[in-house]
Structures are given as C-alpha cells and as structure tokens.
Amino acid sequence: MASHFEAVPGGGAAVALDEVEISILRSLAVQLLELIGPGEQPEGESLDPLDALFAEGPSERPSDPALARLFPDAYGDPEREPKGEAERAEEAAAAAEFRRYTENDLRAGKRENALAIVRTLDSMSVQGEGGGVLKLDPEQSRQWLGALNDLRLAIGARLDIREDQDSELLYRLPDEDPRKPMAMAYLWLGGLQESLIDTLAG
C-alpha cells in the first residue's frame, strides 16, 4: 500500500485507494469512534445547546493509555524529574480544571474527524474491482488530517511508541510477531498523513 495524496483545484486533496485500503481505513475510523466514545454526559442531559456549551466534562486522566495519548494532561510533563508534593498537587489541580472544561469539546471534534473518514469513504464512487479516487474538499482534508493523527496516536500507544526511534524498530518486526499487522497499519497511516500534509502545504 503506497497511496499518496495529490492536490486538487480549490485547495483540497485526492488519493487513489484500492478496496483493501478503503476497508482498513473505514474499520480503523470506526474503532477510533468506539474508543473515543461519547465521554461523560451531564446528568439529565438537556438538548439545549447553551446547556451543552457550559456542561462540565471529566476531571480525571483516562486510564486507557490510548485515550490518555489522545487526551493528555494540559499541565505537567511526565518526562521531567519528580518534583515536590506541592508542585505536583498544583499541576494536577490545574490539569483537572482544564480537562473539565475542554475534554467534551475535544471528544466532539475528534468524533467529527473520524466520522468524516467514514462518510467520505462511504460516498466514494467505486470503480473497477472496488477501488476508486477519494476527493476531499479543504474542510474534509483538515478533518482527515486530524483523524489520521489520532489513529496514529492511538495505535502508537498500543505499540508503546514513545519516540521517533521506536517507530524505526517496527520495520524490523518479524512476520510472526503479533504486533506486525498493527505496526504496518501505523507506518502506512504515517505515510498517508505525511503525504496529506505535504499536499496541503504545497
């Protein structure tokens, strides 16, 4: 799989995808939607958009490593040396407060981006053996970029990818390694993401 995006008039992007690529992308996007979920909803949720605007979200960091990668704490650096108890408590309180007022919106945005992948793939005009050319307008391109990034973050968490050097090891995984399919998906998505970035920046 070596698909790459190309620019189209009007600022969008297009990519030729075969049947297998379409199936993989759609399946991954659906899994991402399931992972993100609806988040915590307020008790007796109202349909009033003003209520939704001021609804509070969760304050605790997700326990799932993939969700924690998608919704990291806004304060504190886990790579830093341990600090004093007072500083840790202050950072934890600030992170919880920030998360409470931002995570619901972040979840909604990530869901919309993942849904954009599903919707655009479902609306493709399929040709020949099931492949076709996917054409994205500028807004859809932005959503795809966000969703591809989220997919790589989630898969990277499952593969325990923490630094760029870690991803180099994926190329050397033996075929019998159970992580191989996930690793190949991670590397392929990285190529797609880089291609889309280059196309939109060109």
C-alpha positions in Angstrom: 0.0 0.0 0.0 1.7 3.1 -1.2 -1.2 5.6 -1.8 -0.4 9.2 -1.6 -2.5 12.4 -1.8 -2.3 14.9 -4.6 -3.6 18.5 -4.7 -6.9 19.3 -6.5 -8.2 22.6 -7.6 -9.8 24.6 -4.8 -7.4 23.6 -2.1 -8.5 20.0 -1.4 -6.7 16.7 -1.9 -7.3 13.4 -3.7 -6.0 9.9 -3.3 -6.5 6.6 -5.2 -7.5 3.8 -2.8 -8.0 0.2 -3.5 -10.7 -2.0 -1.9 -8.4 -3.2 0.9 -7.2 0.3 1.8 -10.8 1.5 1.9 -11.8 -1.3 4.2 -8.8 -0.8 6.5 -9.3 2.9 6.8 -13.1 2.6 7.4 -12.5 -0.1 10.1 -9.9 1.9 11.9 -12.1 5.0 11.9 -15.0 3.0 13.3 -12.7 1.6 16.0 -11.5 5.1 16.8 -15.1 6.3 17.2 -15.7 3.4 19.6 -12.5 4.2 21.6 -13.3 7.9 21.9 -16.9 7.2 22.8 -19.4 9.9 23.9 -17.4 10.9 27.0 -19.1 11.7 30.3 -22.5 13.3 29.8 -24.1 15.5 32.4 -27.0 14.1 34.5 -30.4 14.7 32.9 -28.7 16.0 29.8 -30.7 18.7 28.0 -30.9 19.3 24.3 -30.4 23.0 24.9 -27.2 23.9 23.1 -26.5 26.6 25.7 -26.5 24.0 28.4 -24.2 21.8 26.4 -21.8 24.7 25.9 -21.3 25.0 29.7 -21.5 21.3 30.6 -18.6 20.1 32.6 -16.5 17.1 31.4 -14.4 14.6 33.3 -11.6 15.8 35.5 -9.6 12.6 35.7 -7.0 11.5 33.2 -8.2 8.4 31.2 -6.8 5.1 32.4 -6.6 3.7 28.9 -3.1 4.5 27.5 -4.6 5.2 24.0 -7.2 7.6 25.4 -4.5 9.2 27.6 -2.5 9.8 24.5 -5.5 11.4 22.7 -6.5 13.5 25.8 -3.2 14.3 27.6 -3.0 16.5 30.7 -2.5 20.1 29.7 -0.2 20.7 32.6 2.9 18.9 33.8 5.5 16.9 32.0 5.6 13.2 32.8 9.2 13.0 31.5 10.5 15.6 34.0 12.2 14.6 37.2 9.9 14.1 40.2 9.1 17.4 41.9 7.8 18.5 45.3 4.5 17.4 46.5 3.1 20.9 46.5 4.1 21.4 42.8 2.6 18.1 41.8 -0.6 18.8 43.5 -0.8 22.3 41.9 -0.2 20.8 38.4 -2.7 18.0 39.0 -5.4 20.6 40.1 -4.7 22.8 37.1 -4.8 19.8 34.7 -8.1 18.6 36.2 -9.7 22.0 35.9 -8.6 22.4 32.3 -9.8 18.9 31.4 -13.2 19.6 33.0 -13.9 22.5 30.6 -12.2 21.2 27.4 -12.4 17.5 27.1 -16.1 17.3 25.9 -15.3 19.7 23.1 -12.1 17.8 22.2 -14.0 14.5 22.1 -16.7 16.0 19.9 -14.1 17.3 17.5 -12.2 14.0 17.3 -15.5 12.2 16.7 -16.4 14.5 13.8 -13.0 14.0 12.3 -13.3 10.2 12.5 -16.9 10.4 11.1 -15.5 12.4 8.2 -13.4 9.4 7.2 -16.3 7.1 7.3 -18.7 9.4 5.5 -16.3 10.3 2.7 -15.3 6.7 2.1 -18.9 5.7 2.0 -19.7 8.4 -0.5 -16.8 7.4 -2.9 -17.7 6.5 -6.4 -16.2 3.0 -6.6 -14.6 1.8 -9.8 -13.4 -1.5 -11.2 -12.5 -4.0 -8.5 -13.8 -1.9 -5.7 -11.1 0.9 -5.7 -11.6 4.5 -6.6 -10.4 8.0 -6.2 -11.3 9.8 -3.0 -11.7 13.6 -3.4 -11.7 15.8 -0.3 -12.5 19.5 -0.1 -10.4 21.7 2.2 -12.5 21.1 5.3 -12.6 17.4 4.8 -8.9 17.4 4.2 -8.4 19.1 7.6 -10.7 16.5 9.3 -8.8 13.6 7.6 -5.5 15.1 8.9 -6.8 15.3 12.4 -8.3 11.7 12.3 -5.1 10.2 10.8 -3.1 11.9 13.6 -5.5 10.5 16.2 -5.3 7.0 14.7 -1.5 7.1 14.8 -1.5 8.3 18.4 -3.9 5.5 19.5 -2.1 2.8 17.6 1.3 4.2 18.8 0.1 3.9 22.4 -0.9 0.3 21.8 2.5 -0.4 20.3 4.2 1.6 23.1 5.8 4.1 20.7 7.2 6.9 22.7 9.9 8.4 20.5 10.7 8.6 16.7 13.4 5.9 17.2 10.8 3.5 18.5 8.9 3.6 15.2 12.1 2.6 13.3 12.1 -0.8 15.2 8.7 -1.5 13.6 10.3 -2.1 10.2 12.3 -4.9 11.7 9.5 -6.8 13.4 9.4 -10.5 12.2 6.3 -11.6 10.4 5.3 -13.9 13.3 5.2 -11.1 15.7 1.6 -10.5 16.8 2.2 -6.7 16.6 3.1 -6.8 12.9 -0.3 -6.0 11.4 -0.8 -3.1 13.8 2.8 -1.9 13.1 2.2 -2.0 9.4 -1.0 0.0 9.8 0.8 2.6 11.9 3.6 3.0 9.3 1.1 3.2 6.4 -1.0 5.8 8.2 2.1 7.8 8.8 2.8 7.8 5.1 -0.7 8.9 4.3 -0.5 11.6 6.9 2.8 13.0 5.7 1.5 12.9 2.1 -1.6 14.9 3.1 0.5 17.4 5.0 2.8 17.9 2.0 -0.2 18.3 -0.3 -2.0 20.8 1.8 1.2 22.8 2.4 2.2 22.8 -1.3 
